[in-house]
Every structure is written in C-alpha cells, then in structure tokens.
Amino acid sequence: MQFEAYANHRHVDLSSATGPAFFRMADVIRITALSRATLYRRIAEGKFPPPVHLGGRACGWPRGALQRWIDDPEGYSNISRPG
C-alpha cells in the first residue's frame, strides 16, 4: 500500500484506500513523513491524534483520526475547549 509523503498530504485519502482500520507507527511515519519524536511531541501538544491501545503493547491510529489530521494538519486540534 503506497501513500504520499506529508508534503503532498492533501492528495492522501485514507477513506478510499483498502487497508487496515488502524495504522501502526511505521505506517504513520510513512504517511505523515514525521519522525517518531515529532509525532509524540504533537500528540502531547494536542496537534496530532493519540494512538488507541489495541491490547497488550500494541497501539495504532484509527483511519478516521489520521484522515482528519491529513485534511488540515496545521488546524488540527485534539484539545477540547470548554463552552
């Protein structure tokens, strides 16, 4: 399964791709072209979706959460605002 790099993020559409419901770290790094450290820093800042624990030590990112970030990486916010 091939995905465009982060530089061409607007051309990536995970909703139409046949593949897993959850993407593992290696896939997310390839799709976003971000490093592991950058991913975790953005997760801590609320600027990237957090992984979902799948059981044991396994975790992954849901397809929909990644697609929301791909659609608007600069405007993505995972922090809920009061109001």
ABEGO torsion letter per residue (X at the ends): XBBBBAAAAAABBAAABBEBABBBAAAAAAAAGBBAAAAAAAAAAGABBBBBBAEEABBBBBAAAAAAAAABAAABBABBBBX
